[in-house]
Amino acid sequence: MARVASLMLPYFEKDTAQVVRKMELEDWSKALGEFPKWAINDAVFWWKSDDNKNRRKIPLHGDIVARVKIEMGAVRAANIKLKASNDPPRTDFPVIPEYTKPTDGPSRAERANRIMQEGGFTPKRMPR
């Protein structure tokens, strides 16, 4: 909603009550709630850009929702392709091992001191 608030900020009157601004943002939240953040950000950026001939007008929920749907066109196309495909689902994805923090070996400070010494610097202890 921060992106929408930044979009609407120039259009709010200085004396608009906070409760009214909150209600307006709730309406926007309801209109855009099902869409991913990246698509909303892209739609708002487009609205403010020189590609939008209506950029000087107050954007309505429907204006941004319509643009979000355009931004998500590739996602929709991929979903349609996946649903229409008769190929079996992939199962050959590589297994990524879970990261485990090393417990043996020198500490981070010891490694940093060694690197500093190798570079010709004398490590100094920080006062506690």
Number of C-alpha atoms within 10 A of each C-alpha: 14 9 13 18 15 11 16 16 12 10 11 13 9 8 6 9 10 9 9 11 16 12 11 14 18 14 13 19 15 10 14 20 13 8 14 11 14 12 19 23 17 15 22 21 14 17 21 16 13 11 9 11 10 13 13 11 10 13 17 10 17 12 14 23 19 11 18 23 16 14 18 17 12 11 12 13 11 11 12 11 11 12 10 9 10 8 8 6 8 6 6 6 6 6 6 6 6 6 6 6 6 8 7 6 8 11 11 9 9 11 12 13 17 16 13 13 12 10 9 9 11 11 12 7 7 5 4 3
